[in-house]
Amino acid sequence: MSKPKVLLYEPIHEEGMKVLQQYAQPYLASGCDEETIVREVAPAQGIIIRAVGSVTARIMDAAPQLRVIGRHGVGVDNVDIDAATERGIWVVNTPEAVTEPVAEHVIGMMVAIVKDFLRCDRAVRCGNWAYRETVAGFNLRGKTLGVVGMGRIGYRTAEIAHRGLGMNILYYDIQPNARAEKELLARRCTLEEVLQQSDIVTLHTPYLPSTHHLIDGERLRLMKKSAYLINAARGKVIDERALVRALQEGWIAGAALDVFEQEPPDPDNPLLKLDNVLLTPHVASSTIEALIGMALVAEDIVRVLRGEEPRNPVNRPRKPRQQ
């Protein structure tokens, strides 16, 4: 009996491949655009998608044997969850794999922008030692970190900031987080209060219709002129045009972004020309440990293909497709 086929949008770590190859026959798509996937997905009983591309209803309909879609990571905004559920297809992800690396990345970005590392580095390389006379950051101890979205990553970021750096924590979330309030003395506020009172705001919300441009021009104007904004969640949570204006006109002191509305950003994107923004190429989760953990979404792919329930389901189809 032949092994079930699993289509990979992009390569994954060899640890995940080992798991797949024991039970399935993985094959790599020749491209991540919808037309290519539609042409190549027909024999697949499973799909693994990373950050590039999407799994649309059209793609699902082109794969009549498809039983499970695995997201290499956490965010599933590039998978049509409702369409999958309607068609009896499981969607799974790796919610624990990226918590530590993303939180660490955010803390690193926070320190870097407050201490002006990027411009200091450039000044030294250019022989501008006198730049040191213009640097005036601030101590993080005693300052307020505003966390927008107190899930796993938001909590871990707040924990490092509070316990390691002595920061006060405010947070906004549609659900209260009793653990954060008890252990980190975090205070739940409205989004507007978080923006108004925080010295640094970090975004950790999923991308949903309700969070599209959650941080727009009106809300950016609520922030302190001395405050910084960090986004390692999803690019479309911020209205980039409004952010560019805020950075150009001094509504806020600066920003640090690991994600963008368009990825990769257009070469003409004004953000690339501003010196009060720190940019990284969607790499917050790119550590060896995280890449292995995300690749092990393969374990849930195999479970579903064996007729078992997954450990990390994103949805719950009423009538899962059978082989």
C-alpha positions, 0 to 999 in steps of 0.5 A: 500500500502506498504512503499518503502524500503530503504537500510542503509549500516550503522545506522544513527542518529535517526532524520534521521530515523524518517524522513525515517520511516514516508514514507519508510521502512528502513532496515539495511544491514548485511554487507557493502561488495559488495557481501552482498549488492548485495544479500540484495539490490533487494527490495530497492528503496533507499540506504543510504551509509556512509563512508564504502562500495560503490555503484557500477554498479553491486549493482545498477543492482541488485536493479531494483527498485532503484531510489535514492542513498543518501550519508550521508556526502559530498564525493561521491567517493564511488558511481558510479555517471555515472552508476547511471545517466545512470540508471535514479537513483538520487544521493544526499548528504548533502553538508552543514552538515559537513562544520563547524565540518571539518573546526574546526577539521582542525584548531584543528589539525593545532594548535596541531601539531604546538604547539607539543601537542601530544608529550608534553602530552606523555612527561608529562605522562611519567614524562619527564618534561624536554621535555619542553626545546625542544619545539619550535613551532611558532606563527600562526599569520602572517604565511601562510595557503595554502588551496588546494581546496577552496570549502565550507570547504576550505573557512570556514577553511581559514576564521577561520584561517584568521579572528581568527588567523591572518593568510595569505591565499593562495589557489589553485583551478581549479576555482577562489573564488572571495569571498575568495579573497575579504573577506579573501584577499586570493591569488590564486596560482598554486599548486606548489606556494601554496606548496612552500610558505605556512607554513601549507597546508590543503587539501580540494579536492574531490577524483577524478582520477585527484586528485589521489596522487595529493600530491606525492613525487615531490610535498612534496619536494616543501614544506618548511622543517618547514611546516606541511601538513593536510588532512581531505579530502580523503586519496588517495589524498596523496601518503602515501609512499611518505609522510612517507619518507618525515616525516622520512627524514625531508622534512617537519616538520610534518603532521596531517591526519584524512583520509588514503589510506586504512581505517582503516590503516594496523597495519603495516602502518609506519605512526602509528610509527612516532611521527611527525604525528597526526592521527585521525580515520576519525572523522572530521565530527563526531559532534552531529550537523553534524551527525544529518545533514548528517542523514537528507539526508533522506529528499531528499530520501523521496522527490525522492520516492514521485516523487519530485526533491531533494534539494541537487542533485549530478547528474541529470538523464535525465529519472529518474526511476519512481515507 
